[in-house]
Amino acid sequence: MLFNTTDFFVFIILFLLSYFQTKGNTRLFICLTFSYIFYAWYDWRFGLLLVFLTVINFFIGLKIANTSENQKTIKLIWLGVLFNLGLLAIFKYFNFFSDSLHTVLSHIGLSTNITTLKIIAPLGISFYTFKIISYFVDIYQGNCQVEKSFLKFGVFYTFFPILLTGPIVKAGFFIPQLEYDKIPTWNQIILGIELILWGFFKKVVIADSLAVVVNLEFADPTAYTSLSLFLSVIFYSFQIYCDFSGYSDIAIGLGHLLGFDFGENFNRPYFSTSFSEFWKRWHISLSSWLRNYLYIPLGGNRHGLYNTYINLLITMVLGGLWHGSNWTFVIWGAIHGIYLILQRIFGRIYERIIYLLRIPQLISNAFLVILVFLLSCIAWVFFRSETLEQALNIFKIIFTSSNWKFSNVSYQFQVIKCLFLIILLYIFEGISFKISLTNMFESKPLVRLFAGAIIIWSIAFFGTFSGSSFIYSQF
């Protein structure tokens, strides 16, 4: 069930009526039941799988709580981690690795008959797998306690606003919020509504408008000019940002309506002046997970520059693979790993040059923002492309063709509309650095009401209500 469908509109009304009419364990039962319904709406088999995983992981947690011997506790935690990673590998990566092995063996002249499985990866499996892994690891590290209430554990594991695409909320942060009935304040309700509206605006107005151009041009790059493809790459960078951050805003807004805090997942990433800053602003819950549960355990930056570079590359490659079973995602992750390494190598040299030339900080930051954005666009080409050949064709056309006339751009009206929406978004996010819009809205209710009315009007008149899926729901 997608947020941008009439089914979800009916679903959320029924849920809210049930939620606020109940208390205690009954309210938790409502949350858990509706979460299973939400997930099973895609496929009833997904719902059964989620119930099964909830029960299994809950009992693994109970077993950990009832085990006093440290060695047995460690073994149980590893059992929980490997069990969930194993399911993820089977559902999402079995065919990928089978096909890759077949290709390698074929290239060296070995005949193979490797089996593939006709299975569909459950939606959001990467998200709730990472969530449960962090739960088991945090238990081991003493950052949270084993949850002995099935209802509380089930809501933490399956809660529908953050089930499919996050944020990846840690148990130690979310489960304590389930200790008592949440009664949202008036400010939480207003903020929740604002986030939901802003999320829908980014999704159905900006992201889905950009998708019209992006989908057509990426499907057949050879049919378009250099400028068309260049603009399409820029558009995809904003499409995926508005699509995913829009989902996060809606999910976090729903949390506020219920009295919950899910944290922050995006913070104006395209204003980053470095790639380390970019990953502190983009998909914050995932980048934090990769840092805490992969990069730091690998050694982080504690064992010299060479090992630091290797750890960065491994972390980003695995982060890319997490997104999907395709070599294009691996390349995307590797590119970002290389960016982070190059930043560490040349960052201080750049700062020294800026200091010696006495270039104003504003100009330097503007240059870095543009550089980081354009380099991220290069990586996004691989992320969006279905094959390596498709990505290389796009680069070939962009960098080798001389056809950069706007008069030869396809879908000119749609392109102008997209450019306008991107500029509008950039201006709005830029202003938010200088002016706290939340504080302004609280002090000026009429401005808040006017802004809300404008967003609703824009969604109604310019939104695309085709029910197109959110990009990250496939991961």
Buried (B, 14 or more C-beta within 10 A) or exposed (E): BBBBBEEBEEBBEEBBEBBBEBEEEEBBBBBBBBBBBBBBBBEEEBBEBBBEBBEBBBEBBBBBBEBEEEEEBEEBBEBBBEBBBEBBBEBBBBBBEBEBEBEEEEEEEEEEEEEEEEEEBBBBBBBBBBBBBBBBBBBBEEBBBBBEBBBBBBBBBBBBBBBBBBBBBBBBBBBEBBEEEBEBEEEBBBBBBBBBBBBBBBBBBBBBBBBBBBBBBBEEBEEBBBBBBBBBBBBBBBBBBBBBBBBBBBBBBBBBBBBBBBBEBBBBBBBBBBBBBBBBBBBBBBBBBBBBBBBBEBEBBEEEEEBBBBBBBBBBBBBBBBBBBBBBBBBBBBBBBBBBBEBBEEEEEBEEEBEEEEEEEEEBEEBBBEBBBEBBBBBBBBBBBEEEEBBBBBBBBBEEBEEEEEEEBBBEEBBEBBBEBBEEBBEEBEEBEEEEBBEEBBEEEEEBEEBBEEBBEBBEEBBBEEBBBBBBBBB
